[in-house]
Amino acid sequence: MPRRLLSTLCAAASLAAALVAGPAQAAAAPGGQPYASYWYPDTILSWDPATDPDARFNRSRVPLRPRIQDPALKANTNARAGEGRIASLVSFGPTSNNPSQGSSDPNYYAFGYWQYVDTLVFWGGSAGEGLILAPNPTVIDAAHRNGVKVYGTVFFPPTAYGGQIQWVRDFVRKSGSSYVVADKLVQVAQHYGFDGWFVNQETAGGDAALATELRSLMKYARAKGPVEFMWYDAMTESGSVSWQNALTTANDAFLADPAKVSDSMFLNFGWSAGGLVSSRDRARSLGRSGYELYSGIDTEANGYGTGVSWDALFPAGQPHVTSLGLYRPEWTWKSSSGRDDFRAKDARYWVGANGDPSNTSTSSSWKGLATYVAESSAITAKPFVTGFNAGQGDFYNEGGVRVGTGGWNNLSLQDVPPTYQWLVSSAGTRLTPSIDFGDAYEGGSSLRLRGRLDSVNTVRLYQTKLPVAADTKLSVVFKAPAAGATNLRAAVAFTDAPTTFTTFDLGSAAGAGWERRTLDLSAHAGKTIAQLGLQTTGDKDAYDIRVGQLAVYDGAVDVPPAPTGVTVLGSTDVSAARKSLRLSWTGSGQVHHYAVYRRNPDGTRTYLGGTPNDSYFVPQLDRVGAETSTTIDVEAVSPEHGRSPAASTTVTWGGGGPGESNLALGRPATASGQCNADEGPAKAVNGTVNGGNTDKWCALTSTKWLEVDLGSAKQLTRFVVKHAQAGGEQASWNTRDFTVQVRSSASDPWTTAVTVTGNTAGTSTHPVTATTRYVRLNITRPTQDSDPAARIYEFEVWGS
């Protein structure tokens, strides 16, 4: 029986009958956890980023960076550059309930060998959850920083695992000349910022006409794109499911017919040496490269214990035959006992048993991918800054100062990992480099060099292509265990002699804290940096030093402008002393990321998280003591790691301080109109939400507003709006878009205090700091659908 690409989530197939008729995702809570998007072919048709409250949290803001691959700088003499590529099919989490922007769990597949991967497929999908899975923005951000493309997954499971051929027919549905699902695939990829789709069609019951429609759909979508497709060797041109384990006359039309259909094909796992050669030759006969074929190996169960005919795929001393498709390399994480074990297994998987990509000799048949494929690098433009942040940790540091405690993962904040892990040359004892999670300058980890120092050690870290200008600087932040000689030099090689390092002494440490050395590279203006590394000299029995930042930039460190319009889109009371928040702001130009903090009553700040996006979910905001409100700060961090002034908003805690109350309760209220005689504005300020769907203000006027006179100027802290669902009506009638305006006297102009778009909640809370008498609720889009009526069960104005 052929081995198949089955999602680990197929066990959910028994739920398919109950779930397929319903929505693929539940509506999000106003301040609740956003999740990665997934759909069925019919449910994706109703997806609209303007109405999906999670969509803004699922966007990647990091563009795909160009890559270099210099054959002269490859670590392993056997590896070949510019030939076979690697596609990696990875499940980072379940199809459903997969957090959009990381989480507080440090146990995560924080992949760190991007230099060997060309395309990452965000693997998932199941009959019981959804068949079309978009990648998390965190994965897209990290991959794109390393020049790696990211694909979402379209998974049609075998019938035995809940597959239904009708889903495939729904997928190729047309309206006129348009493939409507394909239009959505393009829209999703472009809106979320990823590069293409992996299509895995394993459902039986198709025919030649359906196979033709699938090919036409891919050509249609590629023409509308840019969006790419990788096709899995399962469905044949006849429509049957029959794994060829090769490119043959039975499936080659999915690559070209003769026009280009898919961008690449993933060949099933049962390939042979002869089959690979014939596949390559057939691809060439179609005008395609053999490297557009990814010969699959399945490492989900046994990792680097998997038997592979490496010589058939990558024959020694000869050009690669095809590219390589890795299925489930996250075995290194799933089978590990902890972070150290995971990192050791991941190193064994990618660079071999010796932890050295230049020396992959071993008695095992699995020598490591570095044996065959030369490293690539996306470090092709300045500024380049790394804090050796792995994208996970047990704390969070900024500038060497602890600003956050507790575990976390967020690949959006991962720095570009070292190109060479690890490449150390020495005439004596070699030092041991590592990513260390015990201390950090930025994030949750740093580079650590340890061991017996008895000779010069040169540690090659990064392959680069960075031009040097008259104002280019090289900055190194380090931490020694005590004052005294660091025995450390920065090492730079230029393209005119790419393997020869020029070194810069970093001098002595003043103490045991983090210290920065900024080096002037102007003497090398006009040259281009080919490699960055470190060099140690001297003699020490127990050498130990951490490197917290390495940076190359021009001129002064740029300080970005502050973001503006920080807004609490919604909050959820987890308990009386804990909230989760959805935040948004207007960006401030080119940034590396935005950092989010809470101000503490003692004047300090606590780090809440970061993102390159203009929206962020805070999973945990804890109340400190009896504080009645908390100020949230958002700062922009430039690509050079300069920091903007903070932009702020305020979150108010329920129960408030002494004297806080609902100031609108029982106050005079007027409105633009009312639907019925018993649905006047007074119903929105009477303090009750009774059953029967009658205790509300309702309006059908062209402009819809509700105004409350507080009697005198009051200090306001928040507005609470109870929409249709709070009164027992359907959620699709919850108010979608509205503003709240204030003014101190009847003759003053209105000032907008709160603007809300995309609300889906039955009750929404909106912090405000204002002193005013009159408050007006203006409704600009009354429902989630086309129903024209505004329905407000209660409009509360809290303050004192």
LUMPABA-420679 format. One record per residue (C-alpha): residue in one letter; y, x, z. Coordinates in steps of 0.05 Angstrom, whole numbers, plus 32768, in hexadecimal, padded with zeros to 4 digits. Example, Ala and Ser with C-alpha at 12.3 -4.5 7.8 and 13.67 -1.06 7.14 Angstrom:
REM LUMPABA-420679
a7FA680F6809C/s7FEB8111808F/
//
This chain:
REM LUMPABA-420679
m800080008000/p8045801C7FEF/r8072802E8029/r80AF80028029/l80F680048042/l80F17FD18079/s81287FC780AB/t81117FD080F2/l81327F8E80FE/c81007F6780D4/a80DF7F528114/a81167F1E8117/a80F87EFC80DA/s80DA7EC58105/l81217EAE8113/a81327EA880C9/a81227E5F80C1/a814F7E4D80FB/l81887E7A80E9/v81907E7D809E/a81B27E3A809A/g81E77E4F80CC/p821F7E8280CA/a820B7ECB80CA/q823C7EDA8102/a82577EB3813C/a82A17EAB8144/a82C27EE1816E/a82E07ED481B2/p832C7EDD81B5/g83267F2081D7/g82DC7F2B81CD/q82B37F6281AE/p82B97F678162/y827A7F79813C/a82677F9780F9/s82637F6280C2/y82227F4680A6/w82127F0A807A/y81E17EE4804F/p81F37EDB8005/d820D7E958012/t82347EA58052/i82597EE18034/l827A7EB18003/s82A47E94803B/w82B87ED88056/d83027EE58053/p83237F1E8079/a835E7EF08086/t83327EC080AE/d82FE7EEF80CB/p831A7F04810F/d82EC7F428110/a83007F5A80CA/r833D7F8280E0/f83127FA88112/n82DF7FBB80DD/r830E7FE180AF/s8309802C80A4/r834B804E8099/v832F80938087/p832C80A1803C/l82F280C6801D/r83038110801D/p82F0813F7FE4/r82BB81737FF3/i82AD81BB7FE0/q826B81E07FDD/d8272822B7FD2/p822F824A7FBE/a8248828E7FD8/l824F8271801E/k820E824C8025/a81EA825C8065/n81A3825E8049/t8193828B800E/n815F82587FF6/a818F821D7FF7/r81AD82077FB5/a81F381EC7FAA/g820681B67F78/e81C0819C7F6E/g8197816A7F96/r81BF813F7FC5/i81AC811A8004/a81B280D08013/s81A580BB805B/l81908074806D/v81A4806C80B7/s81A1803280E7/f81D9803E811A/g81CC7FFC813D/p81B27FB68134/t81C97F8980FB/s81E97F58812C/n82127F6A816A/n82237FAF814F/p82677FC1816E/s829D7FD0813B/q82C28009815D/g8290802D818A/s8280801B81D1/s827B80348218/d8234804C820E/p823080988204/n81E8809181EB/y81F4808D81A1/y81DF80AD815F/a821C80DA8159/f820780FB8119/g822381428110/y8205815F80D0/w8230813D809B/q8233817F8074/y81ED81718058/v81F681288046/d8218810B8009/t820E80C08013/l8200809A8053/v81E18054804E/f81F18028808A/w81AB800C8090/g819A7FC880AC/g81927F7F809B/s815B7F4C80AD/a81457F07809B/g81597EEB80DE/e819F7F0980E3/g81BC7F19809E/l81AB7F3C805E/i81ED7F5D804C/l82067F90807F/a824A7FB3807D/p82507FF680A0/n8276800180E0/p82BB802080D6/t82A980578107/v8272807080D9/i829F806A809C/d82D6809080BE/a82A980CA80D3/a828580CD8090/h82C580CC8067/r82E481048090/n82A8812D807A/g82AA81178031/v826C80EB8037/k826980A88014/v8251806B803B/y822A802F8020/g821C7FEC803F/t81D77FCD8038/v81BD7F908012/f81767F83802B/f81487F4E800F/p81097F54803B/p80C17F488025/t80A97F01802C/a807D7F168067/y80BC7F2A808C/g80E27EEA807E/g80FB7EF88038/q810D7EBD800B/i81147EC57FC0/q814B7E907FC3/w81767EC37FE7/v81717EF17FAB/r81837EB87F7D/d81BE7EA77FAA/f81D37EF07FA5/v81DA7EED7F59/r81FC7EA97F59/k82337EA27F24/s82727E797F1D/g82837E7C7ED3/s827E7EC57EC1/s82877EDE7F08/y82517EF47F38/v82707ED67F77/v82487EFE7FAA/a82577F3E7F83/d82A17F2D7F88/k82997F2B7FD4/l82727F6C7FD5/v82AC7F8E7FB2/q82DF7F6C7FE0/v82B97F80801F/a82B27FC98009/q82FA7FCF7FF5/h83167FAC8033/y82EA7FD28064/g82F28013803F/f82AB8028802D/d828D803E7FEB/g825380147FD4/w82127FEE7FE1/f81C980007FE7/v81A07FC77FC9/n81597FBF7FE3/q81377F837FC1/e80EF7F7C7FDC/t80E77F307FD9/a80AE7F187FAD/g80B47EDE7F7C/g80E77EF77F4B/d80E37EFA7F00/a81017F227EC7/a813E7EF47EC2/l814E7F007F0C/a81467F4B7F04/t81757F497EC9/e81A87F237EF2/l81A57F577F29/r81B47F8E7EF7/s81ED7F667EDA/l82097F5A7F20/m820B7FA57F2F/k822D7FB47EEC/y825F7F7C7EF9/a826F7F947F3F/r82767FDD7F2A/a82A77FC97EF4/k82D17FA27F27/g82CC7FD97F5C/p82D180117F68/v828F80037F8B/e824D80287F83/f820480117F86/m81C380337F99/w8185800D7F84/y814380127FA9/d810280197F82/a80E17FD67F92/m80F17F9E7F62/t80DE7FAE7F1A/e80FC7F967ED9/s80C77F5F7ED6/g80E17F437F17/s80A37F547F3F/v80A57F827F7C/s807D7FC07F6C/w809080047F86/q808D80387F4F/n809C80767F7A/a80BD80917F3C/l80EE807F7F05/t80C4805E7ECF/t80C9802D7E96/a80BC7FF67ECA/n80FC80037EF2/d812A80327ECB/a81567FF87EB3/f81717FF37EFA/l818F80387EEE/a81A5802E7EA6/d81967FF77E72/p81B280217E4C/a81F680167E6C/k81FE80307EB3/v81E27FFD7EE4/s81DD801F7F29/d81FC80607F3D/s81BA807A7F59/m817380667F6B/f814A80717FAA/l8102807E7F97/n80CC80637FC5/f80A780947FF3/g8066809C7FCD/w808080CC7F98/s805981077F7B/a806D81497F5E/g805E81327F17/g808080F07F24/l80C081137F39/v80C1813E7EFB/s80B681017ECE/s80EB80DB7EF5/r811E81127EEB/d810D81177EA0/r811280CC7E98/a815680CB7EBB/r816F81017E8B/s815680D97E4F/l818380A07E67/g81BE80CE7E6B/r81BA80D27EB6/s81AE810C7EE6/g816D81167F0C/y8199811F7F49/e81AB80D57F44/l816480C87F5B/y815880CD7FA6/s810E80D97FB5/g810180B77FF7/i80E080D28036/d80D380A68073/t80E380CA80B4/e80EA808B80E0/a80A880968104/n809D80E18106/g80E0810380F7/y80D6814C80E6/g808B814280EF/t808A811B80AD/g8062813B8076/v808C81488038/s807B816B7FF6/w80B981967FF9/d80A481C37FBF/a809E81877F91/l80E481707FA2/f810781B37FAD/p80DC81E97F8C/a80EA822F7FA6/g811782587F79/q811F821E7F47/p815181E67F3E/h814581A97F69/v811F81727F44/t814281357F62/s816D81257F9E/l815081127FE2/g815380CF8006/l814980D18051/y813180918072/r8144808C80BB/p815780D280D1/e817180B38112/w812A80BD812B/t814780FB814B/w817080CD8179/k814080938181/s810780C18196/s813180EC81C5/s813280ED8210/g817D80F98215/r81B8811981F4/d819F816181F9/d815C814E81DD/f817D812781A5/r81A981618191/a816E81918192/k814581628167/d817F81568137/a818881A1812E/r813E81A98122/y8141817180ED/w817D818C80C7/v817F81D880D0/g813981E980E7/a811382028123/n8140823F812F/g818282198135/d819C824780FE/p81A5822D80B7/s819E8274809B/n815A827E80BB/t812C824280B1/s80EB826980B4/t80B6824280D9/s806B823380D6/s807D81EA80D1/s808281C9808C/w80C581AB80A2/k80F581E5809C/g813581BC80A1/l816281A0806B/a818E81DF806D/t81548203804B/y816081DD800B/v81A781C28009/a81E681EC800F/e821B81D58040/s825781AD8027/s829C81A98048/a82D581788044/i830781A98063/t833281AF8025/a8378819F803D/k83A681AC8078/p83AD819B80AE/f836781A980C8/v835D819C8112/t831D81998139/g831081918183/f82C581948177/n82C3814B818E/a827E8130817E/g829280E78180/q827180D881C3/g827880F0820A/d827780E38254/f82C380E7825D/y830180ED8231/n833281278234/e837681308213/g839681748214/g836181898245/v837481528277/r8342811C828B/v836080D98274/g832180B08272/t82E180AE829A/g829E808F8287/g827380948249/w828880818203/n8277808781B9/n82A78081817F/l829880A6813E/s82DF80968126/l82F680CC8155/q82C180FF8142/d82DD81418128/v82C0816280EB/p828381878106/p827B81D180F8/t826081DF80B3/y822F821280CF/q820781FF810C/w81FC8234811F/l8209827480F8/v821382B18124/s820E82FA810D/s82088333813E/a81EB83798140/g81D5836A8188/t81C7832C81AF/r81E082ED818E/l820A82BC81B6/t81F6827381B8/p82298241819F/s822381F881B2/i824A81B781B4/d825481B08200/f825F816D8223/g8274818A8266/d82BD81968253/a82ED8188821A/y833481938204/e8335815481D8/g82FF811F81DE/g82BD81288200/s82A3816C81E9/s82B681B381D6/l829881F081B6/r8277821F81E7/l8261826881DC/r82318284820F/g820182BE8217/r81FA8309821F/l8234832B81FB/d8220837281E8/s8239837781A0/v826A83578170/n8257830E8162/t827482EA8126/v826C829E8129/r8276827D80E6/l828E823680F2/y82AF821480B6/q82AF821B806B/t82F582098053/k8326820A8019/l8369820E803D/p83A5822E8019/v83D1825B8045/a841C82518040/a84558278805F/d8455824B809C/t840A824180A6/k83F0824980EC/l83AC8250810B/s83A682348152/v836D823E8183/v8365821D81C7/f8333823D81F6/k831C823B823E/a830182788261/p82DE827682A5/a831382A382C4/a835182CC82B5/g8344830B828C/a832E83218247/t831382E9821B/n82EE831981ED/l82FE82E481B8/r831D82E98173/a832C82B5813E/a830882C780FD/v832282B480B8/a830582C38073/f832C82B98033/t831282A67FEF/d832082EB7FD1/a82EB83068001/p82CA82C8801D/t829682EB8048/t82C6831E8067/f82EA830880A6/t8330831A80BC/t833483138108/f836D83028138/d836783158181/l837282DB81B1/g8381830A81EB/s837682FC8234/a837082BC825A/a83A682AE828F/g8375828582B8/a833C825482B5/g8360821C8291/w8369820A8248/e839882398223/r83B3823981DC/r83BF827381AD/t83E78266816E/l83DF829A8137/d840E82A680FC/l83E982AA80B9/s842882B7808F/a841082FE807E/h83D982DC8056/a840582AA8031/g83EA829B7FEC/k83A282A48001/t8370826D800E/i83448269804C/a82FA8266803A/q82DD82698080/l82F3825F80C8/g82CD827C8103/l82CF82A38143/q82BD82E98157/t82AD8307819B/t82B0834F81AE/g82A0837881EC/d8269837B8220/k825B83448252/d821983308273/a822B82E78276/y826082D58243/d8277828C8245/i82B4826F8223/r82C7822A8208/v82F0821D81CA/g831481DA81CE/q833C81D9818D/l834181FE814C/a837A81EB811D/v839A820280DC/y83DD81E280CA/d842181F080AC/g846381F480D3/a846D81CE8113/v843B819B812C/d84508158810F/v846281218140/p845680DC8120/p8482809F812B/a8469806E815E/p844380308148/t84687FEE814F/g84577FA78161/v841E7FB38191/t84007F6E819B/v83C87F5181C5/l83A37F278192/g83777F0A81C8/s83597F18820C/t831A7F03822F/d83147F00827A/v82D27F238289/s82E17F1882D3/a831D7F0E8300/a83297F5982FD/r83117F6C82B7/k83267F598271/s83147F6C822A/l834C7F6E81F7/r83587F6C81AD/l83967F95819B/s83BC7F9F815B/w83FA7FC48145/t84207FDA8108/g840D802180F4/s843C805C80F0/g8426807F80B0/q83F380B680A9/v83CE80C080EB/h838D80DD8103/h838580A48134/y83A980788167/a839B808181B1/v839C804581E0/y83AB804A822B/r83BA801F8267/r83F180318297/n83DB803582DF/p8405801F831B/d840A80678333/g842B807D82F2/t83ED809D82D2/r83CB80848294/t838280768284/y8366807F823E/l8347803F8221/g8332805781DC/g8349806B8197/t83448058814E/p8362806B810A/n836A802080FF/d83A57FF38112/s83797FC7813E/y834E7FD98179/f831F7FB681A9/v83247FCA81F2/p82E17FB78211/q82F77FC28259/l833C7FBD8279/d83357FBD82C5/r836A7FA182F3/v83847FD48325/g838F7FB5836A/a83BA7F778368/e83E37F8A832B/t83FD7F4D8307/s84027F6E82C3/t83EC7FAD829F/t84137FD3826A/i83EB7FEA822D/d840580278207/v83F2803B81C0/e8403808081A5/a83FB809B815F/v83D980DF8159/s83EA8105811A/p83B7812D80F0/e83D5816A8113/h83CA81478156/g8413813D8166/r841F80FE818F/s845280C78185/p847880A381BC/a8451806881D7/a8458802081BF/s84467FED81F4/t84327FA78204/t84217F838245/v83E37F5F825D/t83EA7F2D8295/w83B47F2182C9/g839E7EDB82DB/g83B47EC48320/g83F17EEE8317/g84207F02834E/p84407ED88384/g84637E9C8368/e84467E9F8322/s84377E5A8305/n84337E3182C6/l847E7E2582BB/a84737DF38283/l844A7DC482AE/g846A7D7F82AD/r84AB7D98828D/p84D07D718256/a84B07D7E8213/t84C57D6B81CD/a84A17D73818A/s84A87D6E813E/g847F7D2F8140/q843D7D128157/c83FF7CF68136/n83F77CB98163/a841E7C97819A/d83F27CB581D0/e83F47CFC81B4/g843C7D0F81C5/p84567D5381DD/a84517D408227/k84057D438220/a840A7D8E8214/v842C7D9B8257/n84097D6A8285/g83D97D9E82A1/t83997D7A828B/v83677D818253/n833F7D418257/g83047D2C822C/g830A7CFA81F5/n83347D2681C8/t83737D0081DB/d83967D2C8210/k83BC7D5481DC/w83FA7D5B81B3/c83EA7D50816A/a84197D57812F/l84147D4D80E3/t845D7D5D80D2/s846B7D91809D/t84887DBE80D2/k84647DBC8114/w84857DD08156/l84817DC181A0/e84BC7DD381CE/v84BE7DD6821A/d84FD7DDA8246/l84ED7E028285/g852D7DE882A7/s854B7E2D82B3/a853F7E75829E/k84FB7E8D82B7/q84D77ED082B4/l849B7EC68287/t845A7EEE8287/r842C7ECA8257/f841F7E8D822C/v83DC7E69822B/v83CD7E3A81F1/k83927E0A81F5/h837E7DF681AF/a834F7DC18192/q830E7DDF81AB/a83287DE081F3/g832C7D9581EF/g82E67D8C81D3/e82F87D8A8189/q82DA7DB78153/a82EB7E018152/s83027DFD8109/w833F7DD68123/n83567E0D8152/t839D7E228140/r839A7E5F8112/d83E17E79810A/f841C7E6C8138/t84597E8B815A/v847A7E81819E/q84C67E84819F/v84F67E8781DA/r85407E7D81E7/s856B7E7B8225/s85987E418212/a85977E0881E0/s85CD7E2981B6/d85AA7E6D81B1/p85807E808174/w85367E82817E/t85147EC68189/t84CB7ECF8178/a84A47EE981B4/v845D7EE2819A/t843F7EE08154/v83F67ECE814C/t83CE7ECF810B/g83837EC38103/n83767EA38147/t83327E82814C/a832F7E778198/g83307E3581BC/t835E7E5381F1/s838B7E8D81E2/t83B67EB78212/h83F47EDD81FC/p84187F0D822C/v84647F0E8229/t849D7F2C824F/a84DA7EFF8249/t850E7ED98271/t851E7E978251/r85267E4B8259/y850E7E2D8218/v84CB7E3B81F8/r84B37E2381B4/l846D7E258196/n84717E26814A/i84307E198124/t842D7E3780DE/r83E37E2C80CF/p83C57DF680FB/t837A7DFF80EF/q83467E2E80D4/d833A7E018098/s83667DD28070/d836E7D9D80A6/p83BA7D9280AC/a83BF7D7B80F5/a83D77DA6812F/r83B17D998170/i83C97DB881B1/y83A87DA181F1/e83D37DCC821F/f840E7DFC8217/e84167E258256/v84517E528265/w84417E8182A0/g84747EA682C9/s84A17E9F8305/
//
